[in-house]
Amino acid sequence: MDVIHTIAQLRARLKSEPSVALVPTMGNLHDGHISLVDLAKRHGRCVVTSIFVNRLQFEAGGDFDRYPRTFPTDCAKLEKAGAHVVFAPDEREMYPTAQEIAVTPPKVAEALEGEHRPGHFQGVATVARSSCSQQRSRSHRVIRTRLHNHSVAAFRRTTRARPK
């Protein structure tokens, strides 16, 4: 299993892959994440799991600093599950300049969970668009949990939207 920390390394690693399935996470992996890796293996010849704790998904003064970081344990679980690549960028790699551009999530993000987590879906939408554009591959599949259907709906609409 390759552990990659830069976008350039990721692009080089994926260049010759005919199909890639991405499992985006913030780490602190559990059995549900591992089941997504198992599912991803059916959708792509190369399974990439990203581990990135996205500051934009947390409210200011929220629990970003308290979010568990369990990288060595996560990598061991992913290797055992058969993931091919772990993409673990730091914040400077994901956002090399001050994050001045934010993606406005679709209307579906305003209801339910969005009412109680201001800014959360904007952070999800921003990192989703950033991640998808960084990988620029032909046959990508993104494997997300259905545990949070609301988040999945917002994610799908954001990543399918075309810039104007």
C-alpha positions in Angstrom: 0.0 0.0 0.0 1.3 3.4 -1.0 1.0 6.3 1.5 1.0 9.6 -0.5 1.0 13.1 0.9 1.1 15.4 -2.2 -1.2 16.0 -5.1 1.7 15.6 -7.5 2.5 12.2 -6.1 -1.1 11.1 -6.2 -1.5 12.1 -9.9 1.7 10.3 -10.8 0.6 7.2 -8.9 -2.9 7.2 -10.5 -1.7 8.1 -14.0 -1.6 4.5 -15.3 -4.6 3.2 -13.4 -7.6 2.4 -15.6 -10.1 3.0 -12.9 -10.0 4.4 -9.4 -12.4 4.3 -6.5 -12.0 7.0 -3.9 -13.1 6.6 -0.3 -12.9 10.1 1.3 -12.5 10.1 5.1 -11.3 12.3 7.9 -9.6 9.3 9.5 -10.4 7.7 12.9 -11.6 4.7 10.8 -14.1 2.2 12.0 -15.8 -0.9 10.5 -18.1 1.2 8.4 -15.2 2.9 6.6 -13.6 -0.5 6.0 -16.8 -1.8 4.4 -16.6 1.2 2.0 -13.1 0.0 1.0 -14.6 -3.4 0.4 -17.3 -1.8 -1.8 -14.7 0.4 -3.6 -12.8 -2.7 -4.7 -15.8 -3.7 -6.8 -15.9 -0.3 -8.5 -12.2 0.4 -9.3 -9.0 -1.5 -9.9 -7.2 1.0 -7.6 -8.7 1.9 -4.2 -7.6 5.3 -2.8 -8.7 6.2 0.7 -8.1 9.9 1.6 -7.5 10.9 5.1 -7.9 14.6 5.6 -9.4 16.4 8.6 -11.0 19.4 6.9 -11.0 22.5 9.0 -13.7 24.0 6.8 -16.2 21.4 8.1 -16.0 22.6 11.7 -17.4 25.7 13.2 -15.0 28.4 14.4 -14.1 27.5 18.0 -15.6 24.0 17.4 -14.1 20.6 17.8 -11.5 20.6 15.0 -8.6 20.4 17.4 -10.3 17.6 19.4 -11.1 15.5 16.4 -9.2 12.2 16.8 -6.1 11.7 14.6 -5.3 7.9 14.4 -3.2 7.8 11.3 -0.9 4.8 12.0 -3.9 2.7 13.1 -5.9 3.9 10.1 -3.1 2.8 7.7 -2.9 -0.6 9.3 -6.6 -1.1 8.9 -6.5 0.1 5.3 -3.6 -2.2 4.4 -5.4 -5.2 5.9 -8.6 -4.2 4.0 -6.7 -4.1 0.7 -6.6 -0.4 -0.1 -3.9 0.4 -2.6 -3.3 4.1 -1.8 -3.7 6.3 1.2 -3.8 10.0 0.3 -3.1 12.0 3.4 -2.4 15.6 2.5 -1.8 18.3 5.1 -3.8 21.5 5.1 -1.2 23.4 3.0 -1.4 20.8 0.3 -5.1 20.9 0.1 -5.4 24.7 0.4 -2.0 26.1 -0.7 -3.2 29.7 -0.4 -5.6 31.2 2.0 -9.0 29.6 1.3 -10.9 32.5 -0.2 -13.1 30.5 -2.5 -15.8 28.5 -1.0 -18.3 26.3 -2.8 -21.9 27.0 -2.0 -23.6 23.7 -1.3 -26.9 22.9 -3.0 -30.3 23.7 -1.4 -30.6 20.2 0.0 -27.8 21.1 2.4 -29.9 23.8 4.1 -32.4 21.4 5.8 -32.0 18.8 8.4 -28.4 18.6 9.6 -27.5 21.8 7.8 -29.7 23.8 10.1 -27.7 22.7 13.1 -24.2 22.7 11.6 -23.7 26.1 10.0 -20.8 26.1 7.5 -20.4 22.3 7.6 -21.8 21.5 4.2 -19.9 24.5 2.7 -16.7 22.8 4.0 -17.8 19.4 2.6 -18.7 21.0 -0.8 -15.4 22.9 -1.0 -13.2 19.9 -0.2 -15.3 17.7 -2.5 -14.8 19.9 -5.5 -11.1 20.4 -4.6 -10.5 16.7 -4.2 -12.3 15.7 -7.4 -10.5 18.4 -9.5 -7.1 17.4 -8.0 -7.3 13.8 -9.1 -8.5 14.5 -12.6 -8.8 10.9 -13.6 -10.9 9.2 -16.2 -12.8 6.5 -14.4 -13.2 7.7 -10.8 -15.9 6.5 -8.5 -16.4 8.1 -5.1 -17.7 5.7 -2.4 -19.5 7.4 0.4 -21.5 6.0 3.3 -25.3 6.1 3.1 -25.4 6.6 6.9 -25.8 10.3 6.3 -28.0 10.4 3.2 -28.3 14.1 3.5 -24.6 14.6 3.2 -24.4 12.2 0.3 -27.1 14.1 -1.6 -25.2 17.4 -1.0 -21.9 15.7 -2.0 -23.4 14.3 -5.3 -24.9 17.5 -6.4 -21.8 19.5 -5.6 -19.4 17.2 -7.4 -21.7 16.9 -10.5 -22.2 20.6 -10.8 -20.1 22.3 -13.5 -18.4 25.6 -12.8 -20.0 28.5 -14.6 
